[in-house]
Amino acid sequence: MGDAFVVRRLAGRGRGVVATRRLAAGEAVLLEEPWAVVLLADELGSRCDFSLRPCDKLLRCASTGLCFSSQEDQKAAASLYYKAEQLAAAAVAAKGAGKGVAGAKPAAALSRRPAPLRLALRALHRGGLAGGEHPWTGLESHWEDLNADKEEALEQEAARCLDVVAAGLGLFAEDAGDEANRAFQLLADVKHVAHLLAALDINAMTVTDEEQRDIGLGLYLKGACLNHDDEPNCVQSFVGRQLVVRTCRPVEEGQELTIAYAELAELSSV
C-alpha cells in the first residue's frame, strides 16, 4: 500500500497524487492518522474527543469541556493537544476573573468556536507541543485568489489564534520556560497562520462515522494532497479517527487519484 502513489506537482492542479502502479478496484491506497481532528458542535459531549467514538459514560474535563471514553484516550490526547487546551482554558478563566466575570465558563467559550477554527487551533497546539512543528506549510491555500478584505480578516483571526497558542504553551505564566518560548517563535508568524486558515478551507476533510454521518473535521496531511473530481476514482471513509482511502474502480499507473469532497464551511460559520 505504501508504494501505491507519489505526490507530484500537476499542471493546473497544484499538488496531486499519482498512482505508481496499476491499482485494482477496492484496493486500500492510504491509511492515515490525522495531524488534528475535532468533533462538530452537535457531537461534543456524546463522543470521545480523541477516538471520536460514541460512549455512554464519558470522562469530562471541567476546564475544557472535552470528554474522553477512557484515561488511555485522555493520556493519548494530552501529548497531542489536550495539555495545551487545558492551559488555554485556564488563561480564559483567569481573563474572565480579571474582568470580574462571575462564574466564567472557559469550556463553553472554547466549544462555541466554529469547528474550522477549533481545528486550526488544535493543529497549532500540536505544533507547539511538538517544539514548533508546522508540517502544513506545503498545503495549497489559494492565497493568491483571495481579495484584500479576506486576507485582512484571515490575518486578524490568525493573530487571535496565536494568542490562544501562546496561552496553550503557558507563556502567560510567570514560570514560562525557554523551550515553550522557542516553540512559539517557530509558529508566531501571522501570515503563516493566516495561510493555514486559508489552507483548511480547502484541505480539511469532513470526518464521518460508520453510517456516513458527519461527525468532525480533520487535517490529514497526505489525504490533503488528493484533489477532488466530479468523477473520482477513490472514496474516503473513516475508522474512528483514521482515514481510509480506497479505489472505487481500477486505476492505471500514472493516473491521478481523486476523491469527492464538499468545501469546508467558512471560519465564521457555526
N, C-alpha and C positions, 0 to 999 in steps of 0.2 A: 504493500500500500504506500509506503514512503517514497517509492520510485514512480508513482503514478503521474506526477506532474512537476512542472517547474514554473516559477513566476518570471514573467518577461514584460518588457515594455511593448505594447501593441499600438500600432498606428491608429490614432483617433480614439483609443480606448483607455489610455493610461496603462497602469499595471493590469496584467491579466494572468490567468492560469492556463497553461497549455499541456495537453497530455503528452507524456514521453513514450507511450506505447499504446497499443490497442487495448481498450478497456471494454469489458463485457457489460451488458445491461445488468444493473443491480449491484455492481462492484463498489465497495466502500473505497473512496479515494482520500478521505480526510476524517480523522478523529481528533478533536481539539478541545482543550480546556480553555475557558475564557481568560483574558487578561483582567477583565472586570465584567460583572453582571449584576443587575439589580432587578428586584421584583416590581411589577406595576403596582400602582397605588391600591387597587382593589384586592391584591393578593397579600399585601402586608398584614401580618398578624395571623394568617392562616397557613402559610408555608414557611419552611425553614429558609432563612435568608442565605444560607450557604449552599445547601444541597438543592434548594428550590422545590423540595418535595412537601406535599401536604402532611400535616401531623396534628392530631387532636390535642396532644399535650406538649406545648412548646415552652422552652425556657426563654423568658422575656427579659431583656436588658432594660432597666428602668431609665438609664441615662440616654440611650439612643433609640429605644423602642424596637430594636431589632430582635427577632425571635429565632431560636435555634432548636432543632429537634434533639440535640444531644450535646454533651460537653465536648465530645470529639469534634463535632462540626463547629462549635464555638471556638475551640482552640485552633482549628484549621483556618478559620476566618481571621483570627487575631493577627497572624503574621502577614496577611494579605491586605487587610483594610480595617478590621474591627477595632484594633488598638487605636488607630488614627481617628476613627469616627467617635470613639469614646472621648478622646481628648478634645476634639472639635465640639462635641456636645457639651462638655464641661465648660468650654470657653463661652458658648452661647448662654449657658446658665449663669455664668459669672457676669456676663454683659447685662443680662436681664436684671440680675440682682443689683448691679451698679446703678441701673436706671430706676431702681425702686419698684420693679415689676414684681408684684407678689405672685408666688406660685408659678413662676416661669416654667414652661414645659419645653425644654430643648428637643426632646424626642419628637414632639408634634411639629416643631418648627422645621426640623430636618426632613421629616417624612412628607411635608407639604411641598417640597421642591418637586418640580416636574421630573419624571423618570430620566429623560436625556441628561438633565443637569446632574442628577444623582449619579448617573453612570460616569459622567466626566469627572466628578469629584472622586469617585471610587477609583477610577483609573489613575488619577493624580496621587491619591493617598497611597495606593500600592507602589507607585513610583517613588514616593517619598520614603516609605518604609524600606524599600529596596536600595536606598542610598542615592536616589536621584535618577533612577532609570526612566527613560521615556521612549519605549520601543514603537510608539505610534507615529513617530515623526515621518516615516515613509508613506503614510497613508494619503490617498488622494483627498484633497479638501475642496478643490474647485474654487479656491480663494479668488482667483483672477476673474471669476464670473460674478462676484458679489458687488453690489453698489456700495457707495461710501457710507450710507446710513447703516447698512447691515454690518459692514466691517466695524464701524464705531460701536454698535450695540454688542457685538461679539467681544470686542476688546474690553468694554466696560464689564461684561459678565465674567471675562477672564480675570480681571483684577479682583473681583469679588471672590472668585474661586480660589485665587492664590491666598487670600486672607484666611479662608477655611483650611487650606492645605497647611499654612503656617501654624494654625491652631492645632491641627492634627499631628504635627511634629513636635508640639509642646513648646513652640518658640515664644509664646506669650507668658510662659512660666519663668520665674527668676532663675531657675537652675537649668535653663535650656543648654544642651550640650553642643560642642563643636561639630559632632557628626551630623546632628539634625540640621544645623545651620548650613553645612556643606551640601547636604542633600537638597535643602530648599533652594539654594543658589543655583543648582543644576536644573531646577524646574521653574525658577522665578523669572520667566520671560513672558510678558503679557501677550506679545504677538504669537509666540509658540502655543500658548494655551488657547488663544483665540482660534488658531488653526486646528487645534484638537477639537474644539467645539464644532467648527465647520465640518471637520472630517467625520465626526459622529453622525451628523445629519445624513451622510452618505453611506457610512460603513457599518454603523451599529445594526445588529440583527435582532428581529423580534424572536424571542425565545418562546416556544410552545410546549405544552405538556403532551402526554401520550394520546390525548384526544384532539390534538392540534388547536387547542385554545391558547390564546396569547396570555402569557404569564409574566414575561420580563423582557428586558433589553440587555444585550450583551455585546462586548467588544471582543471579537475573535480575530487575532492578528493575521492568521493565514486565511481564514474564511473571508476576511475583508478584501482579499485580493481577487475573489471571484466576482466577475462582472455579472450584471443581470441581463436577461434577454426575454423577449416575448415568447420565444420557444426554447426554453432552457433544456440542456441535456443532463442536468443533475438536479437533485432535490435534497433539501436540507431537513433534518429532524433533530430532536434533542433527547438525550437520555439524562435526565436531571439537568445538570449544567453543561454537560458535554455536547458539543456539536458533532453531528454525523452527516457527512455528505456522500451520497451515492449517485452513480449514474442511473438515469431512467431509460436509457437506450444505449446501444453500442456507440462508442466514441473512437474515432481513428487517431492514430499517432499524429501529433501536430495540430489537432483541432483544439479550439479554446473550450474550456469547461465553464459553463454558465449556470446560474440559478435565477429563480424568480423571487423578488422580494419587494415589499412596499417601502416607500420612502419614509424615513423617520419623521415623527412629529417635531414641530418647532420647539426650541428650548422654552418658550414662554407658555406652551400648552400644558394642560393638566394631564 
